[in-house]
Amino acid sequence: MDNTVRKEDGFGFVEEDTQKDKYLTFSLADEVYAIDICYVTEIIGILKITKVPDMPSFIKGVINLRGKVIPVMDVRARFGLPAREYDERTCVVVVNVVDNAMGLVVDRVNEVMDIPAGQVEPPPASKGSGRGKYVKGIGKVEDEVKILLDVECLVD
């Protein structure tokens, strides 16, 4: 999908990325995380997940989405957060990274928001593994912060 638009800038036409600085925000536990919208293909409610043997504990299994088998990761489990029952607000965010689809189970999808690069700070230094290695930056939005995740690292 092409995410560019042509705009007149007084000197001719320039192409502008319509998804630049746009992030999908979602909640896990009491924190708000964000991923670059360019990776998101769709958001669906929780479907029946078929378990697959010998997978890491954070890979819950696979779903059949319109005939395509997609692995599903529970982001809570990936971050080592306590498990919780899936409910009517639980969503699967389907992302596409290098032509590979992955479903990310999150507690609740919030909104798409603009977080300009000037409002993003580098992640705090992290010595260990854990969720810090998936953080690509901290977005400042008014008086709140959003934890910006590196989708490619998260699904790797």
N, C-alpha and C positions, 0 to 999 in steps of 0.2 A: 504494500500500500504506500502510495506517495503522499507524504505529509507536508508538501511544500505548496505555497501559493505564490503567484506572481503579483507583485505590487509595483505601482508607479512611484518612483521616488524623486521625480523632478528631473532626473538625468536619464531616465530609461526605466526598464523593468528590472527588479531584483527578486530573487527567490527567497522566501522566508519559511523556515520550518515552523509549522503550526503546532507542533508538539514540544517545541523547545521550552524548557523550564516548567513543564507540566508534570505533576506527580499524582498518582493515585494514593490516597491515604487510607490506612486501615488500622484497626485496633487489635492488639494482642495483650491480654491481661490489662494493665492500666496504662500502657504506653501506646503512642501513636507513631506508626512507621509509614514510610512513603517509598514508592518505587517509581522509577521513570516510566511515564505512560507509554512510551514507545515500545515497551516490552509486552504490554497488556493486550491480549486479543479479545478476551471476554471475561465476564463475571457471571458465575452461575451459583445456584443454590447447591447445597450438599447433595450428592448423588450416592448411590450404592457403590461403595469402594470394595473391590475384590482384592483380598490379601494375596501377596506373592511371596513365596518362601525365600528365605535367605537374603533378605533386603535389610538395609540399615533401619534402625527403629523409627527414624523420622519419615521414612517412606512408608506411607500407610497402605499402598497398593496401587491399583489402576482403576480408571473409570472408562466407560465406553461413552464417548461424546460424539453423537451422530456418526457412529461407525469407526471412529478413530480412538485407538487405545492410548490413554494418556496417563503417565505416572503421576501420583499425587503425594505431595510432601506436606506434612503437618508442620507449619512454621514454628508453632509452640514447641514441639518436640525437637526441632532443629536447633532452637535456642536454649534448650534445657529448661524450659518453663514447665510448671505443673500442668498435667493434662486436665481437660475439662470436657464435659459432655457437649457434643454438637447440638445446636438448637436452631430455631428458625432464623436467627441472624448470622449463623455460620455460613461463610461463602467459600467458594473455590475461585481464586483468581487464576485464570489460565494465561500463562506467559509463554512467549516464544523467544528462545535464545539460540541463535545460530541454527535456525530451522528445526529446533527440537522443542516440542510443547511440553509444559510441566504445569500441573495444577498445584496451587499453593493454598492450603486451608488456613483461613484467618478467622478470628472471632467475629469481626464486623468490618464491612467496607464503609468508609466515611464519605469521601468526596474526592473530586479531582481539583487540585489547586495549583496556582502559579507560585513557584518559589524561584525567583531570579537568582542567577549565579552569584550576584553580589550579596545575597542574603544567606549564602551557604558557607559554613566554616568547615575546615578539615575535622575529621573525627579525632576524639581524644586519643592519646597514645595508649595502646593496649599491649600488655606483655604476654598475656595468655591467649588461648584459643577462645572458644565461646563466641557469643554473638558479636563481639567487637570486631572480629575479622570480616564480618559481612557489612559493616558500616562504611559508606563512602563519604558521608558528610553529615553535618547537622544543619538543618534548615531553620532559619528564624522567621517566624510568621507572627507579626504583632508581638504579643507578650508570651508566646508559646514557642516550643521547639518541636520539630519533627525529625525523627531519625531516618535519614536517607540510606536505603539499603542498596548494596551492589548486587543486582539481580544475577549477573553472570557468576559471581562468587557463591551466591546463595544456592544456586541450582547445580553447581559443579560437584 
